[in-house]
């Protein structure tokens, strides 16, 4: 003991001597420079400073964190970590290892706190079990260090190497605990993703069910077309078959919907298309002459059909009009309306075919005359209305052919009469209708002319009117009934030659 005190005294004397010698080298220095400091470099933080700061930081987080109050186990883990750091702080020696162990424990605790507090709802039983295991691990490390710290000085001196190994083992244990916690978080994340995937699938199924329910209970589709059920419409009588370019076919009925007369087109069982919604892009055309589509059958309805606009009377009723002029005006107006509708349909580049040629080989024309332009009818104002399907099916000569059927003759536009006065009246009305300025549309008579029948007759002069007869072996003969100028002599509008005739039959169309 005396020897130890002697060595300590000698060391102090030597230190004072060196300090005094250093001061004598600078005799003029006063103030703070006179403090006895052996080195001028900044003071290095001690183990107590580093570990103390770590402990204070964790205590601050523990006091301010809302996650600790929600998850009590998180507070237990944090308390065990602070206790471990305080224990390491009191260990004599092993400064570098103590600092590394304390900082590793503090970093682990901060990592755990950030991960848990980021999403408190994600904490499940598996993660809570990992927190309990982490608490036990930190407590075991602290107890081991406490036991080693309480050894005598001689024991610690003799077991210095084993104590260093123990601190290294504690570091490895903390690393294992860190990886275990991260693995637990990954498992938790995977389970949550699987749960969310299942919930998303269930949600998708539920949304599909709701969409299906909305569709079943909806009264309109995405294009705001009415979805009809059978109780919405009332069928009155069949109007005949309908056909759309060999894609869909069925029977058309005259019906009633909301107090208005409509056409209900029902699909046959052998129709290639059984879904009216697929035809809507083709049959919905916004034009004055083309029939408007009101809607189609609800998907829940087994029998498929669609409902469209229809006129108030058929074209054949115009034959009952006693006024010849009015009768011919309706004929010309329907030709002009049909021509405009066809030109508009062609501009839309919709597919159509001329059934006039397709039906040329039919052995019994009477079976399909009634099917020609079945939707063609007249509105109350006398204008034409026709379905786009009929335009597509019957082509640009459809209306001309329909009037041929109505007059029971393919080439005559005027029903033959044995009374010359009736014939003159009809011809005069027809001519006046040609030149009437009230007709706002143009008719291309080069298109509507009946296949050049009149051009092949050589015994007709300009101004003659009459009809073509096929009597006498089938040879076409023009039967002259009179001259048009004789019909107009009494009309003052044409006495002075207001109307001029052209010798060129291929001239521009009459306007």
C-alpha positions as CSV (number, residue, x, y, z in Angstrom):
1,X,0.0,0.0,0.0
2,X,2.8,2.3,0.8
3,X,4.5,1.5,-2.4
4,X,1.4,2.3,-4.3
5,X,1.0,5.7,-2.6
6,X,4.7,6.4,-3.3
7,X,4.2,5.8,-7.0
8,X,1.2,8.0,-7.1
9,X,3.0,10.9,-5.3
10,X,6.0,10.5,-7.7
11,X,3.6,10.8,-10.7
12,X,2.0,13.9,-9.3
13,X,5.4,15.5,-8.7
14,X,6.5,14.7,-12.3
15,X,3.3,16.1,-13.7
16,X,3.7,19.4,-11.8
17,X,7.3,19.7,-12.8
18,X,6.4,19.3,-16.5
19,X,3.6,21.8,-16.2
20,X,5.8,24.4,-14.5
21,X,8.4,23.9,-17.2
22,X,5.9,24.5,-19.9
23,X,4.7,27.6,-18.2
24,X,8.2,29.1,-17.8
25,X,8.6,28.9,-21.6
26,X,5.8,31.6,-21.9
27,X,6.3,33.9,-19.0
28,X,4.1,36.7,-20.5
29,X,1.0,34.6,-20.9
30,X,-1.8,35.5,-18.5
31,X,-5.6,34.7,-18.1
32,X,-7.1,31.5,-19.4
33,X,-3.9,30.5,-21.2
34,X,-2.4,30.0,-17.7
35,X,-4.7,27.0,-17.1
36,X,-2.9,23.8,-16.6
37,X,-3.9,21.8,-19.6
38,X,-1.6,19.1,-20.9
39,X,-3.2,19.1,-24.4
40,X,-4.9,21.8,-26.6
41,X,-7.1,19.3,-28.7
42,X,-10.9,19.2,-28.1
43,X,-12.1,17.0,-25.2
44,X,-13.3,13.6,-26.4
45,X,-16.7,12.5,-25.2
46,X,-16.6,9.9,-22.5
47,X,-18.6,6.7,-22.2
48,X,-20.8,8.3,-19.6
49,X,-21.6,11.2,-21.9
50,X,-22.5,9.0,-24.9
51,X,-24.5,6.5,-23.0
52,X,-26.1,9.2,-20.9
53,X,-27.3,11.0,-24.0
54,X,-28.7,7.8,-25.4
55,X,-30.6,7.1,-22.2
56,X,-32.0,10.7,-22.0
57,X,-33.1,10.5,-25.7
58,X,-35.0,7.2,-25.1
59,X,-36.6,8.6,-21.9
60,X,-37.8,11.7,-23.9
61,X,-39.3,9.5,-26.6
62,X,-40.9,7.3,-24.0
63,X,-42.6,10.3,-22.4
64,X,-43.7,12.0,-25.6
65,X,-44.7,9.0,-27.6
66,X,-48.5,8.3,-28.0
67,X,-47.7,4.7,-29.1
68,X,-46.4,3.8,-25.7
69,X,-49.8,4.5,-24.2
70,X,-51.6,2.5,-26.9
71,X,-49.2,-0.5,-26.8
72,X,-47.9,-1.1,-23.3
73,X,-45.4,-3.7,-24.4
74,X,-43.6,-0.9,-26.3
75,X,-43.1,0.9,-23.1
76,X,-41.7,-2.3,-21.5
77,X,-39.2,-2.8,-24.3
78,X,-38.1,0.9,-24.0
79,X,-37.8,0.6,-20.3
80,X,-35.6,-2.5,-20.6
81,X,-33.4,-0.7,-23.1
82,X,-32.9,2.3,-20.9
83,X,-32.1,0.0,-18.0
84,X,-29.6,-1.8,-20.1
85,X,-27.9,1.4,-21.2
86,X,-27.7,2.7,-17.6
87,X,-26.1,-0.6,-16.6
88,X,-23.5,-0.5,-19.4
89,X,-22.7,3.1,-18.4
90,X,-21.6,1.9,-14.9
91,X,-19.3,-0.8,-16.2
92,X,-15.6,0.0,-15.5
93,X,-13.3,-0.3,-18.6
94,X,-14.2,-1.6,-22.0
95,X,-15.1,1.9,-23.1
96,X,-15.3,1.3,-26.8
97,X,-17.3,-1.9,-26.5
98,X,-19.6,-0.3,-23.9
99,X,-20.3,2.6,-26.2
100,X,-21.0,0.3,-29.2
101,X,-23.3,-1.9,-27.1
102,X,-25.2,1.0,-25.7
103,X,-25.6,2.8,-29.0
104,X,-26.7,-0.4,-30.7
105,X,-29.4,-0.9,-28.1
106,X,-30.6,2.7,-28.4
107,X,-30.7,2.4,-32.3
108,X,-32.6,-0.9,-32.0
109,X,-35.1,0.7,-29.7
110,X,-35.6,3.8,-31.9
111,X,-36.1,1.5,-34.9
112,X,-38.7,-0.6,-33.1
113,X,-40.5,2.5,-31.9
114,X,-40.6,4.1,-35.4
115,X,-41.8,0.8,-37.0
116,X,-44.6,0.3,-34.4
117,X,-45.8,3.9,-34.1
118,X,-46.0,4.3,-37.9
119,X,-49.1,2.1,-38.1
120,X,-50.5,1.1,-34.7
121,X,-53.3,-0.9,-36.3
122,X,-50.8,-3.2,-37.9
123,X,-49.7,-4.6,-34.5
124,X,-51.0,-8.1,-34.3
125,X,-50.4,-11.0,-31.8
126,X,-47.3,-12.1,-33.7
127,X,-45.7,-8.7,-33.4
128,X,-46.7,-8.5,-29.7
129,X,-45.0,-11.8,-29.1
130,X,-41.9,-10.5,-30.7
131,X,-41.9,-7.4,-28.4
132,X,-42.2,-9.7,-25.4
133,X,-39.2,-11.8,-26.7
134,X,-37.2,-8.6,-27.2
135,X,-38.0,-7.4,-23.7
136,X,-36.7,-10.7,-22.3
137,X,-33.6,-10.5,-24.4
138,X,-32.7,-7.0,-23.3
139,X,-33.4,-7.9,-19.7
140,X,-31.2,-11.0,-20.0
141,X,-28.3,-8.9,-21.4
142,X,-28.7,-6.4,-18.6
143,X,-28.7,-9.1,-15.9
144,X,-25.6,-10.7,-17.4
145,X,-23.7,-7.3,-17.5
146,X,-24.9,-6.6,-14.0
147,X,-23.5,-9.9,-12.8
148,X,-20.2,-9.3,-14.5
149,X,-20.0,-5.7,-13.1
150,X,-20.3,-6.9,-9.5
151,X,-17.2,-9.0,-9.8
152,X,-14.1,-8.0,-7.8
153,X,-11.3,-6.1,-9.3
154,X,-9.1,-9.1,-9.4
155,X,-11.8,-11.2,-11.1
156,X,-12.4,-8.6,-13.7
157,X,-8.7,-8.3,-14.3
158,X,-8.2,-12.0,-14.7
159,X,-11.4,-12.3,-16.9
160,X,-10.8,-9.2,-19.0
161,X,-10.7,-11.2,-22.2
162,X,-13.8,-13.2,-21.3
163,X,-15.7,-9.9,-20.5
164,X,-14.8,-8.5,-23.9
165,X,-16.1,-11.7,-25.5
166,X,-19.3,-11.3,-23.5
167,X,-19.9,-7.8,-24.8
168,X,-19.3,-9.0,-28.3
169,X,-21.8,-11.8,-27.7
170,X,-24.3,-9.2,-26.4
171,X,-23.8,-7.2,-29.6
172,X,-24.5,-10.3,-31.7
173,X,-27.6,-11.0,-29.6
174,X,-28.9,-7.5,-30.3
175,X,-28.2,-7.9,-34.0
176,X,-30.2,-11.2,-34.0
177,X,-33.0,-9.5,-32.1
178,X,-33.0,-6.7,-34.7
179,X,-33.3,-9.2,-37.6
180,X,-36.0,-11.1,-35.8
181,X,-38.0,-7.9,-35.4
182,X,-37.6,-7.0,-39.1
183,X,-38.6,-10.5,-40.1
184,X,-41.7,-10.2,-37.9
185,X,-42.6,-6.9,-39.6
186,X,-42.2,-8.4,-43.0
187,X,-44.4,-11.3,-42.1
188,X,-46.9,-8.9,-40.7
189,X,-46.8,-6.8,-43.9
190,X,-47.3,-9.9,-46.1
191,X,-50.2,-11.0,-44.0
192,X,-51.8,-7.6,-44.3
193,X,-51.2,-7.6,-48.1
194,X,-52.9,-11.0,-48.3
195,X,-55.8,-9.8,-46.2
196,X,-56.1,-6.6,-48.3
197,X,-56.0,-8.7,-51.5
198,X,-58.8,-10.9,-50.2
199,X,-60.8,-7.9,-49.1
200,X,-60.1,-6.3,-52.4
201,X,-61.4,-9.4,-54.2
202,X,-64.4,-9.5,-52.0
203,X,-65.0,-5.8,-52.6
204,X,-64.7,-6.3,-56.3
205,X,-67.3,-9.1,-56.1
206,X,-69.5,-6.9,-54.0
207,X,-69.2,-4.0,-56.4
208,X,-70.0,-6.3,-59.3
209,X,-73.1,-7.5,-57.5
210,X,-74.1,-3.9,-56.8
211,X,-73.5,-2.9,-60.4
212,X,-75.5,-5.9,-61.6
213,X,-78.3,-4.9,-59.2
214,X,-78.2,-1.4,-60.4
215,X,-78.3,-2.6,-64.0
216,X,-81.2,-4.9,-63.3
217,X,-83.1,-2.1,-61.6
218,X,-82.1,0.7,-64.0
219,X,-84.5,2.1,-66.6
220,X,-81.8,3.5,-68.9
221,X,-78.5,2.4,-70.3
222,X,-75.2,4.3,-70.7
223,X,-76.5,6.0,-73.9
224,X,-79.7,7.0,-72.0
225,X,-81.8,4.6,-74.1
226,X,-84.8,3.3,-72.3
227,X,-84.6,-0.3,-71.0
228,X,-88.1,-1.7,-71.7
229,X,-89.9,-4.5,-69.9
230,X,-93.0,-6.1,-71.4
231,X,-95.3,-4.2,-69.0
232,X,-94.0,-0.9,-70.4
233,X,-95.3,-1.5,-74.0
234,X,-98.5,-3.0,-75.4
235,X,-98.5,-4.9,-78.7
236,X,-101.4,-4.3,-81.0
237,X,-100.9,-6.1,-84.3
238,X,-98.0,-7.5,-86.4
239,X,-96.7,-5.4,-89.2
240,X,-94.5,-8.0,-90.9
241,X,-91.0,-9.4,-90.8
242,X,-87.9,-7.2,-90.5
243,X,-84.3,-7.9,-91.4
244,X,-81.0,-6.1,-90.9
245,X,-78.2,-7.2,-93.2
246,X,-78.4,-10.9,-92.3
247,X,-77.3,-9.9,-88.8
248,X,-80.6,-9.8,-87.0
249,X,-84.2,-10.6,-88.0
250,X,-87.6,-11.0,-86.5
251,X,-91.2,-9.8,-86.5
252,X,-92.3,-6.2,-86.2
253,X,-95.4,-5.3,-84.2
254,X,-97.4,-2.1,-83.9
255,X,-97.5,-1.2,-80.3
256,X,-98.2,1.6,-77.8
257,X,-95.9,3.2,-75.3
258,X,-96.8,6.2,-73.1
259,X,-99.7,7.1,-75.3
260,X,-97.8,7.1,-78.6
261,X,-97.8,4.6,-81.4
262,X,-94.5,2.8,-81.8
263,X,-93.0,-0.2,-83.6
264,X,-91.7,-3.1,-81.5
265,X,-89.2,-5.3,-83.4
266,X,-88.9,-8.7,-81.7
267,X,-85.9,-10.9,-82.4
268,X,-86.5,-14.4,-83.8
269,X,-84.9,-17.4,-82.2
270,X,-82.8,-18.1,-85.3
271,X,-81.5,-14.5,-85.4
272,X,-77.7,-14.3,-85.6
273,X,-77.7,-11.5,-83.1
274,X,-79.7,-11.9,-79.9
275,X,-78.6,-8.8,-78.1
276,X,-80.3,-5.6,-79.2
277,X,-77.6,-3.5,-77.4
278,X,-75.1,-4.6,-80.0
279,X,-77.2,-3.1,-82.8
280,X,-77.6,0.3,-81.2
281,X,-74.4,1.8,-82.6
282,X,-75.7,0.9,-86.1
283,X,-79.4,1.7,-85.8
284,X,-79.2,5.0,-83.8
285,X,-78.9,7.8,-86.4
286,X,-80.0,11.3,-85.7
287,X,-81.7,12.5,-88.8
288,X,-85.1,14.0,-89.5
289,X,-86.4,11.3,-91.8
290,X,-84.8,8.3,-90.0
291,X,-86.9,6.7,-87.3
292,X,-85.7,7.4,-83.7
293,X,-84.8,4.5,-81.5
294,X,-86.5,4.8,-78.0
295,X,-84.8,1.9,-76.4
296,X,-84.6,-1.9,-76.2
297,X,-85.5,-4.8,-74.0
298,X,-84.1,-4.9,-70.4
299,X,-81.2,-7.5,-70.0
300,X,-83.5,-9.2,-67.4
301,X,-86.2,-9.7,-70.0
302,X,-85.8,-13.1,-71.8
303,X,-87.4,-12.1,-75.1
304,X,-85.3,-9.6,-77.0
305,X,-86.8,-6.6,-78.8
306,X,-86.3,-2.9,-79.4
307,X,-88.7,0.0,-79.7
308,X,-88.6,2.7,-82.4
309,X,-90.6,5.6,-83.8
310,X,-93.3,5.0,-86.4
311,X,-95.5,7.2,-88.6
312,X,-99.2,7.6,-88.1
313,X,-100.3,6.1,-91.4
314,X,-98.8,4.0,-94.2
315,X,-97.8,5.4,-97.6
316,X,-100.7,3.5,-99.4
317,X,-103.2,5.8,-97.7
318,X,-102.1,8.6,-99.9
319,X,-103.9,6.9,-102.8
320,X,-107.2,7.7,-101.1
321,X,-106.5,11.4,-101.2
322,X,-109.1,12.9,-103.7
323,X,-106.9,15.9,-104.7
324,X,-104.5,14.6,-107.4
325,X,-102.1,17.5,-106.8
326,X,-101.8,16.8,-103.1
327,X,-101.5,13.1,-103.9
328,X,-98.5,13.6,-106.2
329,X,-96.9,16.1,-103.9
330,X,-96.8,13.4,-101.2
331,X,-95.2,11.0,-103.7
332,X,-92.5,13.5,-104.7
333,X,-91.9,14.5,-101.1
334,X,-91.3,10.9,-100.0
335,X,-88.9,10.4,-102.9
336,X,-87.0,13.5,-101.9
337,X,-87.0,12.6,-98.2
338,X,-85.8,9.1,-98.9
339,X,-83.1,10.4,-101.2
340,X,-81.8,12.8,-98.5
341,X,-81.9,10.1,-95.8
342,X,-80.0,7.7,-98.1
343,X,-77.4,10.3,-98.9
344,X,-76.9,10.9,-95.1
345,X,-76.7,7.2,-94.4
346,X,-74.1,6.8,-97.1
347,X,-72.1,9.7,-95.7
348,X,-71.9,7.7,-92.4
349,X,-70.2,4.8,-94.2
350,X,-72.7,2.3,-92.9
351,X,-72.8,-1.1,-94.6
352,X,-75.8,-1.6,-96.8
353,X,-76.8,-3.8,-99.7
354,X,-79.3,-3.4,-102.5
355,X,-82.0,-6.0,-102.0
356,X,-83.5,-5.0,-105.3
357,X,-80.9,-7.1,-107.0
358,X,-80.9,-9.8,-104.3
359,X,-84.6,-10.4,-104.8
360,X,-84.4,-10.5,-108.5
361,X,-84.5,-14.3,-108.5
362,X,-87.4,-14.7,-106.1
363,X,-90.0,-16.9,-107.8
364,X,-93.0,-15.3,-105.9
365,X,-92.6,-11.6,-105.7
366,X,-95.9,-11.2,-103.9
367,X,-94.3,-12.9,-100.8
368,X,-91.7,-10.1,-100.4
369,X,-93.6,-7.0,-101.7
370,X,-95.2,-6.7,-98.3
371,X,-91.8,-6.8,-96.7
372,X,-90.4,-3.9,-98.8
373,X,-89.5,-1.0,-96.6
374,X,-91.8,-2.2,-93.8
375,X,-91.0,0.9,-91.6
376,X,-91.8,3.5,-94.3
377,X,-94.7,5.6,-93.2
378,X,-96.0,9.1,-93.0
379,X,-96.0,11.6,-90.1
380,X,-99.0,13.8,-89.5
381,X,-97.4,16.5,-91.6
382,X,-97.0,14.2,-94.5
383,X,-93.2,13.8,-94.2
384,X,-91.5,10.4,-94.6
385,X,-90.1,8.4,-91.7
386,X,-88.1,5.2,-92.3
387,X,-85.9,3.0,-90.2
388,X,-82.1,3.0,-90.8
389,X,-82.3,-0.8,-91.1
390,X,-84.6,-0.5,-94.1
391,X,-82.2,2.1,-95.7
392,X,-79.3,-0.3,-95.2
393,X,-81.3,-3.3,-96.6
394,X,-83.1,-1.8,-99.6
395,X,-80.6,0.7,-100.9
396,X,-81.1,4.0,-102.8
397,X,-83.9,2.7,-105.1
398,X,-86.0,1.4,-102.2
399,X,-88.6,4.2,-102.2
400,X,-89.0,4.1,-105.9
401,X,-89.6,0.3,-105.8
402,X,-92.0,0.7,-102.9
403,X,-94.2,3.1,-104.9
404,X,-94.0,0.7,-107.8
405,X,-95.5,-2.0,-105.6
406,X,-98.1,0.4,-104.2
407,X,-99.2,1.3,-107.8
408,X,-99.1,-2.4,-108.8
409,X,-96.8,-1.6,-111.7
410,X,-93.1,-1.4,-111.8
411,X,-92.9,1.4,-114.3
412,X,-96.1,3.5,-113.8
413,X,-96.2,6.2,-111.3
414,X,-99.9,7.0,-112.1
415,X,-102.6,4.3,-111.8
416,X,-103.9,3.7,-115.3
417,X,-107.4,5.0,-115.9
418,X,-109.8,4.6,-118.8
419,X,-111.2,8.1,-118.3
420,X,-109.1,10.6,-120.3
421,X,-110.2,13.5,-118.0
422,X,-108.7,11.6,-115.0
423,X,-105.5,11.0,-116.8
424,X,-105.2,14.6,-117.8
425,X,-105.9,15.7,-114.3
426,X,-103.2,13.4,-112.9
427,X,-100.6,14.4,-115.4
428,X,-101.3,18.1,-114.8
429,X,-101.0,17.7,-111.1
430,X,-97.8,15.8,-111.5
431,X,-96.3,18.5,-113.7
432,X,-97.4,21.3,-111.4
433,X,-95.8,19.4,-108.5
434,X,-92.5,19.3,-110.5
435,X,-92.3,23.0,-110.9
436,X,-93.9,24.0,-107.6
437,X,-91.5,26.3,-105.7
438,X,-92.8,25.1,-102.3
439,X,-90.9,21.9,-102.7
440,X,-87.7,22.8,-100.8
441,X,-85.7,19.6,-101.8
442,X,-84.2,18.5,-105.1
443,X,-84.9,15.2,-106.8
444,X,-82.3,13.7,-109.1
445,X,-84.6,12.2,-111.7
446,X,-81.7,10.6,-113.5
447,X,-81.5,8.3,-110.4
448,X,-85.2,7.7,-110.0
449,X,-86.0,7.2,-113.7
450,X,-87.3,3.6,-114.2
451,X,-84.3,1.9,-115.8
452,X,-84.6,3.9,-119.1
453,X,-87.9,2.5,-120.1
454,X,-89.1,5.8,-121.6
455,X,-85.8,6.5,-123.3
456,X,-86.2,3.3,-125.3
457,X,-89.5,4.4,-126.8
458,X,-88.8,6.1,-130.2
459,X,-92.3,7.3,-131.1
460,X,-92.6,9.8,-128.2
461,X,-92.1,13.5,-128.8
462,X,-91.1,16.1,-126.3
463,X,-94.1,17.2,-124.3
464,X,-96.1,14.1,-124.9
465,X,-97.6,12.3,-121.9
466,X,-99.1,8.8,-121.7
467,X,-98.1,5.4,-120.5
468,X,-96.0,2.4,-121.7
469,X,-98.0,-0.7,-122.7
470,X,-96.5,-4.2,-122.9
471,X,-99.5,-5.6,-124.9
472,X,-98.9,-7.4,-128.1
473,X,-96.2,-9.9,-127.6
474,X,-94.5,-8.1,-124.8
475,X,-93.1,-5.3,-126.9
476,X,-93.1,-2.0,-125.0
477,X,-95.2,0.7,-126.8
478,X,-95.8,4.2,-125.8
479,X,-99.5,5.1,-125.8
480,X,-99.8,8.9,-126.3
481,X,-102.6,10.6,-124.4
482,X,-101.9,14.2,-125.2
483,X,-99.4,17.1,-125.1
484,X,-98.5,18.8,-121.9
485,X,-98.8,22.2,-123.4
486,X,-102.5,21.7,-123.9
487,X,-102.9,21.2,-120.2
488,X,-101.1,24.4,-119.4
489,X,-102.8,26.8,-121.9
490,X,-105.3,27.9,-119.3
491,X,-102.7,28.6,-116.6
492,X,-101.4,32.2,-117.0
493,X,-98.1,31.3,-115.3
494,X,-97.0,29.3,-118.3
495,X,-98.5,31.3,-121.2
496,X,-95.4,33.4,-121.6
497,X,-92.9,30.5,-121.5
498,X,-91.9,30.8,-117.9
499,X,-91.2,27.1,-117.9
500,X,-88.6,26.0,-120.4
501,X,-88.1,22.5,-121.6
502,X,-84.8,21.0,-122.7
503,X,-84.3,18.5,-125.5
504,X,-81.5,16.9,-123.5
505,X,-83.0,14.2,-121.3
506,X,-79.7,13.8,-119.4
507,X,-79.7,17.5,-118.3
508,X,-79.5,18.6,-114.8
509,X,-82.3,17.4,-112.4
510,X,-85.5,19.4,-112.3
511,X,-85.5,21.7,-109.3
